[in-house]
Amino acid sequence: MMATILVDQDLCTRCGICSAICPSRIIDPADEHALPIVKDAKAGMCMQCGHCEAFCPSQALLLNVRPDEKVGIPAGAGAISPSELGYYLRKRRSIRHYRADPVPRETIAEVLDIARYAASGGNGQPVEWIVIHDPKKVQRIAGLTIDWMRTLLNTDHPMSGYFPGLIGAWDAGHDVICRGAPHLVFPHIPDAYPIAAIDAIIALTHFDIAAPSFGIGTCWAGFVAGAAAEYTPLQHEIGIPQGRKVAYAMMFGYPQYTTYGIPRRKPLAVEWK
Ligand SMILES: Cc1cc2nc3c(=O)[nH]c(=O)nc-3n(C[C@H](O)[C@H](O)[C@H](O)COP(=O)(O)O)c2cc1C
């Protein structure tokens, strides 16, 4: 899809930043006679990233992609101190005990809406989502994940070492797969689009990071993701759209317990060259 820019001649200061910042270098800078412009011949190279608009100091420029949806940033919004952000991220923990009360769909949609702004290769934005909101369906998915493990016992599957213990615990009545989480979220991506898998993990990481600010706890669901990648009965239960595949899985819900401390991690390993 081609996109062009709309420039407000009263607001544009002809500073040249839109032209300098454009990753595709397709904006001809303003001069004394003309405003910044994307010539038709170059418009097809626009990846609609919106840098021209986002970096315009006088907010004179609108990328002509869903222009009606443009919202401004309130003064001072989003200015988190490194210290606050550091505590916020260090406090994030995998949550494996959940309250039964559901997270309202509108709240989940708000978290997903934030994840829409995650980076994606070439601004492809290939990620779509399936939210399993019904806790009974989450339990069926956990059960199918265990069924998948049973099919792989005594094989050389890379995760098979975990399976006997998990199956034994499940059979003894413990949900070691979804941990009693009321909800699951699956980012899904086109079958034939190699970089989309990375885009999906980035988007799901944004979900993981944004969720605690809504009081929501999360845990990456590696076993569910493993099963969803290859076990047809589970794929049918999830209801993955034609031509797309699940990229990963995350359980979430309101945490039963509160985080008070920060555990130790390996020392920073970095080489400066
Ligand atoms: C890719 C990935 C898959 C994971 N899969 C599971 C899982 O299936 N079940 C689980 O209880 N935790 C899972 N975890 C959570 C890790 O065990 C957890 O991140 C790790 O122990 C560190 O704890 P923290 O997240 O609280 O810092 C997974 C984490 C990642 C990153």
Ligand as a Chemical Component Dictionary entry (heavy atoms), coordinates in Angstrom:
data_LIG
# 
_chem_comp.id                   LIG 
_chem_comp.type                 NON-POLYMER 
_chem_comp.pdbx_formal_charge   0 
_chem_comp.three_letter_code    LIG 
# 
loop_
_chem_comp_atom.comp_id 
_chem_comp_atom.atom_id 
_chem_comp_atom.alt_atom_id 
_chem_comp_atom.type_symbol 
_chem_comp_atom.charge 
_chem_comp_atom.model_Cartn_x 
_chem_comp_atom.model_Cartn_y 
_chem_comp_atom.model_Cartn_z 
_chem_comp_atom.pdbx_ordinal 
LIG C1  C1  C 0 10.601 -19.240 26.499 1  
LIG C2  C2  C 0 10.118 -19.509 27.907 2  
LIG C3  C3  C 0 9.301  -20.594 28.157 3  
LIG C4  C4  C 0 8.834  -20.823 29.459 4  
LIG N1  N1  N 0 7.975  -21.850 29.675 5  
LIG C5  C5  C 0 7.483  -22.053 30.923 6  
LIG C6  C6  C 0 6.508  -23.075 31.168 7  
LIG O1  O1  O 0 6.069  -23.785 30.264 8  
LIG N2  N2  N 0 6.053  -23.227 32.433 9  
LIG C7  C7  C 0 6.490  -22.433 33.465 10 
LIG O2  O2  O 0 6.032  -22.629 34.602 11 
LIG N3  N3  N 0 7.411  -21.444 33.264 12 
LIG C8  C8  C 0 7.895  -21.231 32.025 13 
LIG N4  N4  N 0 8.788  -20.210 31.801 14 
LIG C9  C9  C 0 9.192  -19.327 32.899 15 
LIG C10 C10 C 0 10.661 -19.520 33.336 16 
LIG O3  O3  O 0 10.769 -20.694 34.091 17 
LIG C11 C11 C 0 11.054 -18.266 34.131 18 
LIG O4  O4  O 0 11.094 -17.172 33.251 19 
LIG C12 C12 C 0 12.399 -18.402 34.824 20 
LIG O5  O5  O 0 12.360 -19.382 35.816 21 
LIG C13 C13 C 0 12.805 -17.078 35.485 22 
LIG O6  O6  O 0 11.812 -16.651 36.417 23 
LIG P1  P1  P 0 11.145 -15.228 36.272 24 
LIG O7  O7  O 0 10.440 -15.170 34.936 25 
LIG O8  O8  O 0 10.190 -15.113 37.417 26 
LIG O9  O9  O 0 12.249 -14.219 36.341 27 
LIG C14 C14 C 0 9.256  -19.973 30.516 28 
LIG C15 C15 C 0 10.066 -18.884 30.242 29 
LIG C16 C16 C 0 10.472 -18.624 28.950 30 
LIG C17 C17 C 0 11.306 -17.417 28.675 31 
# 
loop_
_chem_comp_bond.comp_id 
_chem_comp_bond.atom_id_1 
_chem_comp_bond.atom_id_2 
_chem_comp_bond.value_order 
_chem_comp_bond.pdbx_ordinal 
LIG C1  C2  SING 1  
LIG C2  C3  SING 2  
LIG C2  C16 DOUB 3  
LIG C3  C4  DOUB 4  
LIG C4  N1  SING 5  
LIG C4  C14 SING 6  
LIG N1  C5  DOUB 7  
LIG C5  C6  SING 8  
LIG C5  C8  SING 9  
LIG C6  O1  DOUB 10 
LIG C6  N2  SING 11 
LIG N2  C7  SING 12 
LIG C7  O2  DOUB 13 
LIG C7  N3  SING 14 
LIG N3  C8  DOUB 15 
LIG C8  N4  SING 16 
LIG N4  C9  SING 17 
LIG N4  C14 SING 18 
LIG C9  C10 SING 19 
LIG C10 O3  SING 20 
LIG C10 C11 SING 21 
LIG C11 O4  SING 22 
LIG C11 C12 SING 23 
LIG C12 O5  SING 24 
LIG C12 C13 SING 25 
LIG C13 O6  SING 26 
LIG O6  P1  SING 27 
LIG P1  O7  DOUB 28 
LIG P1  O8  SING 29 
LIG P1  O9  SING 30 
LIG C14 C15 DOUB 31 
LIG C15 C16 SING 32 
LIG C16 C17 SING 33 
# 
